[in-house]
Amino acid sequence: MPRKRKASLSTSEPSTSSHKVPNTTTTTTNSNSFKSYPASKIYRLVEPGPILLVSTGSLTQKTHNLMTLGFHMMLQHDTPALINICLGPWDASFNLLSSTGSCVLAIPDVSIAESVVDIGNCSGDEVDKWTKFGFEAIPAAKVEAPLVGGEGIIANIECVVHDRGMVDKYNLWVLRAVRAWVREGFGERMKMFHHRGDGRFTVDGEVLDLRSRMVKWREFQD
């Protein structure tokens, strides 16, 4: 049975406002000092994985498009592997994903970070992004959208739409990975980069290997 925490003893009178939200912009507990942070900006703190390029449309019908994506998360490891992305009608890729029910998620290397940002600044309705930014559209194995080819691409994940239940309300698409491709030896010379939500990015750095301590999750280790 887990040990119960002992109640702390105090001779002072209890505060009648101990459960109220403080009006101050800072709070201090022991040696830790924090300042108030707007809830509207918390995405800058928790935005998870690497910046992605999303390939949509059909290569054979020449409707394929490319966009930059920062909002996504893993939902399930395998059987099947599920990924959640936020993609709304303000993006030209929205209708393409809706009509074909598939896409490719490509992971870029930091060496092409400026191009990745520029891709997000223009619309596929006005620009052929593949030609403008020099990416090769490679036929995928299981989906209509092409893989993203180029020296600056780390990996491609072919996906089909698994669940549209949250699209109307939250613009969230649950994708099922059906095939994946990685550049050989990418971990030794390529680095992913992560958007901090305000135009600044964090680049992968030192790898901390704690696999020996993660005894509960060994089935997900190589």
C-alpha positions as a printed Julia matrix, in Angstrom:
222×3 Matrix{Float64}:
   0.0    0.0     0.0
   1.41   3.42   -0.87
   2.41   5.62    2.01
   0.11   8.49    2.89
   1.52  11.96    3.15
   1.48  13.43    6.63
  -0.52  16.62    7.02
   1.67  19.61    7.81
   1.05  21.23   11.17
   0.53  24.96   11.43
  -0.32  27.21   14.35
  -1.48  30.06   12.12
  -5.12  30.71   11.33
  -6.3   29.2     8.03
  -6.63  31.66    5.17
 -10.15  32.21    3.89
  -8.75  32.83    0.39
  -6.43  29.83    0.16
  -8.37  28.33   -2.74
  -8.82  31.5    -4.75
  -6.86  32.16   -7.93
  -4.14  34.71   -7.11
  -4.35  38.09   -8.81
  -0.59  38.5    -8.91
   1.48  37.88  -12.03
   4.08  35.84  -10.15
   3.95  32.99   -7.69
   6.74  31.65   -5.51
   6.91  28.24   -3.87
  10.03  27.51   -1.86
  12.92  28.29   -4.24
  10.82  28.14   -7.43
   9.6   31.36   -9.0
   7.16  31.43  -11.9
   5.47  34.26  -13.75
   2.01  34.26  -15.25
   1.84  33.09  -18.87
  -1.15  33.59  -21.22
  -3.14  30.44  -21.91
  -3.5   31.6   -25.52
   0.23  30.97  -26.01
   0.7   27.58  -24.34
   1.2   25.99  -27.76
   4.66  27.55  -27.64
   5.42  25.38  -24.63
   3.92  22.03  -25.62
   3.92  21.95  -29.41
   5.36  18.46  -29.79
   7.07  16.83  -32.74
   9.13  18.05  -35.67
   7.93  20.36  -38.4
   6.39  18.32  -41.22
   5.72  18.73  -44.91
   2.34  17.32  -45.96
   1.9   16.0   -49.48
  -1.73  15.73  -50.61
  -3.7   15.21  -53.8
  -2.93  12.78  -56.6
   0.35  12.42  -58.46
  -1.26  10.64  -61.42
  -3.92  13.34  -61.77
  -1.33  16.08  -61.19
  -3.27  17.64  -58.33
  -0.55  17.07  -55.72
   0.21  19.9   -53.31
   2.66  20.55  -50.49
   2.22  22.39  -47.2
   4.03  22.96  -43.9
   2.54  21.62  -40.67
   3.41  22.16  -37.02
   0.38  20.85  -35.11
   0.39  17.05  -34.81
   0.8   14.23  -32.31
   1.11  10.46  -32.06
  -2.06   8.71  -30.9
  -1.09   5.06  -31.01
   2.16   3.13  -31.41
   1.01   0.35  -33.7
  -1.76  -2.05  -34.75
  -2.29   0.41  -36.3
   0.04   3.38  -35.87
  -2.13   6.51  -35.62
  -1.15  10.16  -36.03
  -3.34  13.19  -35.39
  -2.86  16.35  -37.47
  -4.6   19.73  -37.44
  -5.43  20.84  -40.98
  -8.29  23.22  -41.68
 -10.19  24.67  -44.63
  -7.9   27.71  -44.67
  -5.31  25.41  -46.31
  -5.58  24.38  -49.96
  -4.62  20.87  -48.87
  -7.82  20.5   -46.84
 -10.05  19.67  -49.81
  -7.4   17.39  -51.33
  -7.08  15.38  -48.12
 -10.85  15.21  -47.84
 -11.36  13.99  -51.4
  -8.54  11.43  -51.64
  -8.53  10.3   -48.01
  -4.75  10.0   -47.97
  -1.52  11.98  -47.69
   2.2   11.7   -47.05
   3.91  13.21  -44.01
   7.51  14.12  -44.8
  10.09  15.05  -42.17
  12.56  17.71  -43.32
  16.14  18.29  -42.2
  17.13  21.6   -40.63
  19.3   22.34  -43.67
  16.15  23.26  -45.61
  14.4   25.1   -42.76
  14.07  28.37  -44.69
  12.4   26.62  -47.63
  10.05  24.81  -45.25
   8.98  28.13  -43.74
   8.54  29.68  -47.19
   6.33  26.77  -48.25
   4.02  27.7   -45.4
   3.86  31.3   -46.61
   2.34  30.57  -50.02
  -0.74  28.77  -51.32
  -0.85  25.79  -53.63
  -3.75  27.5   -55.4
  -1.3   30.11  -56.65
   2.11  28.41  -56.73
   3.46  25.04  -57.83
   5.44  24.47  -54.66
   7.14  21.33  -55.96
   8.77  23.24  -58.8
   9.36  26.48  -56.9
  11.19  24.81  -54.01
  12.87  22.03  -55.95
  11.26  18.93  -54.44
  10.77  15.75  -56.44
   7.35  14.09  -56.41
   8.01  10.35  -56.1
   5.23   7.76  -56.55
   4.16   6.3   -53.22
   3.49   2.62  -52.66
   0.0    2.76  -51.15
  -1.45   6.27  -51.46
  -2.21   8.71  -54.27
  -0.12  11.56  -52.88
   3.58  11.44  -53.76
   6.55  11.02  -51.46
   8.65  14.15  -51.04
  12.06  13.65  -52.61
  15.19  15.71  -52.05
  18.46  15.73  -50.13
  16.82  17.57  -47.24
  14.11  15.0   -46.55
  14.67  12.6   -43.63
  11.6   10.39  -43.96
   8.21   9.92  -45.62
   5.15   8.35  -43.99
   2.29   7.25  -46.21
  -1.06   7.72  -44.44
  -4.76   7.16  -45.01
  -7.55   8.93  -43.15
  -8.61   6.68  -40.28
 -11.19   8.87  -38.52
 -12.88  12.15  -39.54
 -14.98  12.43  -36.39
 -13.2   15.55  -35.09
 -12.7   17.35  -38.41
 -15.86  19.47  -38.37
 -15.4   20.69  -34.82
 -11.61  20.82  -34.39
 -10.08  20.33  -37.88
  -8.37  17.24  -36.47
  -7.69  14.28  -38.74
  -6.73  10.88  -37.39
  -4.33   9.29  -39.89
  -3.25   5.66  -40.11
   0.3    5.02  -41.26
   0.38   2.37  -43.98
   4.0    2.59  -45.16
   7.12   4.48  -44.09
  10.47   5.32  -45.66
  13.61   6.73  -44.0
  16.89   7.93  -45.42
  19.65   5.5   -44.54
  21.99   6.82  -41.86
  19.92   9.96  -41.24
  20.48   9.84  -37.49
  24.2   10.42  -37.94
  24.06  13.5   -40.14
  20.54  14.96  -40.24
  18.54  16.86  -37.63
  14.84  17.52  -37.23
  13.66  20.93  -36.09
  10.68  21.98  -34.0
   8.56  25.12  -34.16
   8.32  27.07  -30.92
   5.1   28.71  -32.08
   6.38  32.19  -32.81
   8.68  31.85  -35.82
  11.58  30.48  -33.79
  12.71  26.87  -33.93
  14.59  24.38  -31.79
  17.0   22.0   -33.5
  17.68  18.45  -32.33
  20.83  18.32  -30.23
  22.45  15.86  -27.86
  20.7   12.48  -27.56
  20.11  11.29  -23.99
  19.91   7.49  -23.99
  17.86   6.21  -21.05
  16.62   3.0   -22.65
  18.04   0.9   -19.82
  15.81   2.73  -17.32
  12.59   2.49  -19.37
  11.88  -1.06  -18.22
   8.12  -0.65  -18.68
   8.38   0.2   -22.39
  11.03  -2.16  -23.74
   8.74  -3.49  -26.45
   9.05  -0.1   -28.18
  12.85  -0.16  -28.21
  15.12  -1.53  -30.93
